[in-house]
């Protein structure tokens, strides 16, 4: 084990953390904004709308993310004339835009199913209670249904955040210098992959450790009714003394 190489590689690999976090953060934010309407369309009574949204989700969940990145980055070149005609080629020629687009579309498909499950888990009695007091549909969704659904979906969405942080490593295949791409450059110069990839893996592990702690804090904040006040001593049940026979 070359500890000198590890010490030299750590600061170089740390330079890619900003790129990794920017890729993951941008994709997650935009993907969440897209996932909410997709989840609502998936619950629509309109069969055509439901089929279209389900088809989108099925395609992006059933194909590898790497293939999606390659289709957007390399495949868009086949339609350069059409993209130039509509003024979009300046976006598709940038690897950053292609990576964020692929990651966003992928996470939107997964997140929409997580949100759909959260919406379906809202107790019907609470929705009826909101209707009984004359609460409009959008207000009930904003103040009652959606907050409950988010609390229910938070653990699963935390897993999606972790997966997206790891999935940013695939952006290295289209020349984006994030953590994995920098690791590949160091390995090509030193021919020592074990030390370099160990450090890269440790960085991803540290990032996801922070993510899991943050998700736990948010979950704790959103569920005050499930907290146990340790200042209140537990109730001790005592067996009543037997009543003497007359």
C-alpha positions, 0 to 999 in steps of 0.5 A: 500500500503506497501511503505517499500516493494516498496522501498526494491523491486526497487533495486532488480528489477533493477538488472534484467534490464541488462538481459532484455535489453540483451535479447531484444537487441540481439534478435532485432539485429539478428532478423533484420539481418534475416528479410531483406533477408526474406523480399526480398524472400517474394518479389521474383518472384520465387513462391517456395521461396515466399511460403517458406518465407511466410509460415515461417512468417505465422507460427511465426506470428500466434502462441503465443510466449510463445508456441514457447519458450516452443517448443524450450526449452522443445521440444528440449529435445525429440531430445537430441540424434540427437542434440548431434550427430550434436554437438548442444545440448550444445546450446539447453540445455541453457535457454538463447540460447532457449529464444534468439532463440525464440525471434529472430525467432519471431521478424524476422517474424514481422520485415520482414513484416515491411521491406517488406511494406517499400520496397513496399512504395518506389516510382517507379519513383525513382527506374527508375531514378536510372536505367536511370543513369546506377546505378547497382541493388545492389548499387541502393538498398543500396543507394536509395531503402533500406534507403527510405524503412527504413525511411518509416518503422521506426514508425512500427519498433519502435512498434516492439521494444517496443513489444520485450522489453515487450515480454522478460518477457516471458523468466521468464518461462524458469528460466531466471532472468530478471525483471518479474522473480525477481518480481515473486521471491519477490512475492513468499516470501512476498505474496504482488503482487500489490506493486511488479508488480507496480514497475516492470510495472513502470520499463518496462514503463520507458524502453519503454519511452526511446525507444520511445524517441530514435525512435523519434530522429532517425526519426527526423534525417532521415527526414531532408526534413520534418523539419520546420525551425522556424527561417524563419517567415511564409509567410503572404498572404495579400489581394490585395487592390481593383482596383478603377473603372475607 
